[in-house]
Amino acid sequence: MNNTKEEVDLNNQYIPESAMAIVAHPDDIEFSCAGTLARWASAGTRIYYILCTSGEVGIAESGMSKKKAAQIREEEQLEAAKVIGADEVVFLREPDGMLQPTMELRKKLVREIRRLRPEVVICGDPTIVWAGDSYINHPDHRAAATAAIDATFPAAGQPNLFEELEQEGFYAHKPRKVFVSGWSQTDHYINITDTIDKKIAALRAHKSQMKDWDPEPRIKEWAAERAKGKEMSFAEAFRVVTLVSDEDWGTTNGRVLGDSQLEE
């Protein structure tokens, strides 16, 4: 899909050909951007989930091992992804609770970006530490966001960086846009009125995390707050950075000059 009028839906909102969400834990996507991904998936966008960890320290129950918890949380994430319509879910299995934006993690993310070649990358905001009066942004969230941003730009689009990935057939790719999900400094709002029920259903798939808590009232409260004054009932909010202009994207589709695959 090149830069044409077909990129917007009936409500005149941008629809990418493909989108990749990079997060720290199972359920992070559901809390942050699942409504947007469901909207895009229903319009034909290819959706990819990249989970840096498997959330193996996120089940505080007596006798629960990290191995068993990882299995449970991966299964829950796969079920949640089905609700949204994701095409692929990748677990990088970095250590939960100890995630760091290392060069090794950056390379792993670059590999997935070059392999799947997303038009849009969605990630968190690594600058958020204080999130209201009752929550501190998890260090894994900040680490995943930093790693995602550094992998997306400039690393994934530099042919001479991690050039060994070419041996696997994965060549430099520069995503068109980055959607940064966050509580502040957002200026782009996606109408999720038609998909908020999918977002909530996907969140409920994380039974080990929801337990007896019903997420629907709070999720709708948050989404309604973001939609206030914007002619929509429910919204998700992002800061959008455009890395490739519309004109250039229509020509390259993310391929980088000098890429031996440019002519394919």
C-alpha positions in Angstrom: 0.0 0.0 0.0 1.7 3.2 -1.1 0.9 6.8 -0.3 -2.6 6.9 -1.7 -6.1 7.9 -0.5 -6.8 4.2 0.3 -4.7 4.6 3.4 -7.6 6.3 5.3 -10.7 4.6 6.5 -14.3 5.8 6.2 -13.7 8.1 9.2 -10.7 9.6 7.5 -8.2 8.0 9.9 -4.8 6.7 8.8 -4.6 2.9 8.2 -1.2 1.4 7.8 -0.5 -1.7 5.8 1.4 -3.3 8.7 2.0 -2.5 12.4 4.3 -3.9 15.0 3.8 -3.3 18.8 6.9 -3.8 20.9 6.3 -4.1 24.7 7.7 -5.6 27.8 5.0 -7.9 29.1 1.9 -9.9 28.2 -1.1 -7.6 28.8 0.9 -4.4 28.0 -0.6 -4.2 24.5 -4.1 -4.8 25.8 -3.8 -1.9 28.3 -2.2 0.5 25.8 -3.0 0.1 22.2 -5.2 -3.0 21.6 -8.2 -0.9 20.5 -6.2 0.7 17.8 -4.7 -2.5 16.6 -8.1 -4.1 16.5 -9.4 -1.2 14.4 -6.5 -1.5 12.0 -6.7 -5.3 11.8 -10.4 -5.0 10.8 -9.3 -2.8 8.0 -6.7 -5.3 6.7 -3.5 -4.2 8.5 -1.1 -7.0 9.3 -0.5 -6.9 13.1 2.6 -8.2 14.8 3.2 -8.4 18.6 6.8 -8.4 20.0 7.0 -9.3 23.7 10.4 -8.7 25.2 9.6 -10.9 28.3 7.1 -13.5 29.0 6.0 -11.9 32.3 7.3 -14.9 34.3 7.6 -13.0 37.6 4.1 -11.5 37.3 2.1 -14.2 39.1 2.5 -13.9 42.8 1.2 -17.2 44.0 2.7 -19.7 46.4 4.5 -22.5 44.6 4.4 -20.8 41.2 7.6 -21.3 39.3 8.9 -18.9 36.7 8.7 -21.6 34.0 5.1 -22.3 34.7 4.2 -18.6 34.9 5.9 -18.0 31.6 3.8 -20.8 30.0 0.6 -19.4 31.5 1.3 -15.8 30.4 2.3 -16.7 26.9 -0.8 -18.8 26.4 -2.9 -15.9 27.7 -1.2 -13.5 25.4 -1.8 -15.8 22.4 -5.5 -15.9 23.3 -5.6 -12.1 23.6 -3.9 -11.7 20.3 -6.5 -13.8 18.6 -9.3 -11.5 19.9 -7.6 -8.5 18.3 -6.7 -10.3 15.1 -2.9 -10.3 15.3 -1.0 -12.2 12.6 2.0 -13.1 14.6 3.2 -13.0 18.3 6.9 -13.2 19.1 8.3 -13.8 22.6 11.9 -12.8 22.9 12.0 -14.3 26.5 14.3 -11.7 28.0 14.3 -11.8 31.9 11.1 -10.3 33.4 11.7 -7.7 36.0 15.3 -7.3 34.9 14.8 -6.0 31.3 17.6 -3.7 30.1 17.9 -1.9 26.7 21.1 -3.8 25.8 22.8 -4.0 22.5 21.8 -7.6 22.3 18.1 -6.7 22.8 18.4 -3.9 20.2 19.7 -6.5 17.7 16.9 -8.9 18.4 14.4 -6.1 17.8 16.2 -4.9 14.6 16.0 -8.5 13.4 12.2 -8.6 13.8 11.8 -5.1 12.2 13.8 -6.2 9.2 12.1 -9.6 9.0 8.5 -8.3 9.2 9.1 -4.8 7.7 6.3 -2.9 9.5 5.0 0.4 8.3 4.3 1.5 11.9 6.0 0.6 15.1 4.0 1.2 18.4 5.9 1.4 21.7 5.8 3.1 25.1 7.3 6.3 26.2 10.6 5.7 27.9 10.6 9.1 29.6 7.6 8.4 31.8 8.5 7.6 35.3 5.9 9.2 37.5 2.4 8.1 36.3 -0.1 9.8 38.5 -0.3 9.6 42.3 -0.6 5.9 42.7 1.7 4.3 40.0 5.4 4.4 39.0 6.0 3.3 35.4 7.5 -0.2 35.5 11.3 -0.2 34.7 10.7 -3.0 32.2 8.2 -0.7 30.4 10.9 2.0 30.2 13.5 -0.4 29.1 11.3 -1.9 26.4 10.4 1.5 25.1 14.0 2.6 24.9 15.1 -0.6 23.1 12.1 -0.3 20.7 12.9 3.3 19.8 16.7 2.7 19.4 16.0 -0.4 17.3 13.5 1.5 15.1 15.7 4.5 14.5 18.3 4.6 13.4 19.4 0.9 13.8 16.9 -1.0 11.6 17.4 1.3 8.7 21.2 1.3 8.7 22.6 -1.4 6.2 26.0 -1.5 7.8 24.7 -2.0 11.3 24.0 -5.7 12.2 24.8 -6.4 8.6 25.2 -10.1 9.5 21.4 -10.2 9.5 21.5 -10.1 5.7 22.8 -13.7 5.8 19.3 -14.6 7.0 17.7 -12.5 4.3 16.8 -9.6 6.5 17.7 -6.2 5.0 17.7 -2.7 6.3 14.1 -1.3 6.8 13.1 2.1 7.9 9.5 2.2 9.4 7.3 5.0 8.2 5.9 6.1 11.6 6.4 5.5 15.3 3.3 5.7 17.5 4.3 6.3 21.1 1.6 5.3 23.6 1.5 7.3 26.8 -0.4 9.3 29.3 1.1 12.7 28.4 2.5 14.6 25.5 0.1 12.9 23.1 -1.4 14.7 20.2 -2.9 11.9 18.1 -6.2 10.2 19.0 -7.5 6.9 17.5 -11.3 6.4 17.7 -11.7 2.9 19.3 -15.5 3.2 19.9 -16.1 0.3 17.6 -13.3 -1.9 19.1 -13.3 -1.1 22.8 -15.2 -4.3 23.5 -12.4 -6.3 21.7 -9.8 -4.5 23.8 -11.7 -5.4 27.0 -12.2 -9.0 25.9 -8.5 -9.3 25.0 -7.6 -7.9 28.4 -9.8 -10.5 30.1 -7.8 -13.2 28.4 -5.1 -12.4 30.9 -6.8 -14.3 33.7 -3.7 -14.6 35.8 -3.6 -10.8 36.0 -7.2 -9.9 36.1 -8.3 -12.4 38.7 -11.6 -11.0 40.1 -11.1 -7.5 38.7 -13.4 -6.5 36.0 -11.4 -4.2 33.7 -14.4 -2.8 31.7 -15.4 0.2 33.9 -11.8 1.5 34.3 -10.9 0.8 30.7 -13.9 2.7 29.5 -13.3 5.5 31.9 -9.7 6.0 30.7 -10.8 5.8 27.0 -13.6 8.2 27.5 -11.3 10.7 29.2 -8.9 10.5 26.2 -11.8 11.0 23.8 -13.3 14.0 25.6 -14.0 16.9 23.2 -12.9 14.9 20.1 -16.2 13.8 18.6 -15.7 10.2 19.6 -16.8 8.1 22.6 -13.6 6.2 23.3 -10.0 6.8 22.2 -6.4 5.7 22.6 -3.8 8.4 22.6 -0.3 8.6 20.9 2.5 10.8 20.0 3.3 10.2 16.3 6.7 10.6 14.8 7.0 10.4 11.0 10.4 9.0 9.9 9.7 8.7 6.2 7.7 11.3 4.3 4.6 10.3 2.3 6.4 10.9 -1.0 9.5 8.8 0.0 7.4 6.0 1.5 5.4 5.7 -1.8 8.7 5.1 -3.5 10.7 3.0 -1.1 8.1 1.3 1.1 10.7 1.3 3.8 13.6 0.0 1.8 16.8 1.9 2.2 19.0 3.1 -0.6 21.9 0.8 -1.1 19.8 -2.1 0.0 20.4 -5.0 -2.4 16.7 -5.9 -2.1 15.6 -2.5 -3.3 14.9 -3.8 -6.8 12.9 -6.8 -5.7 
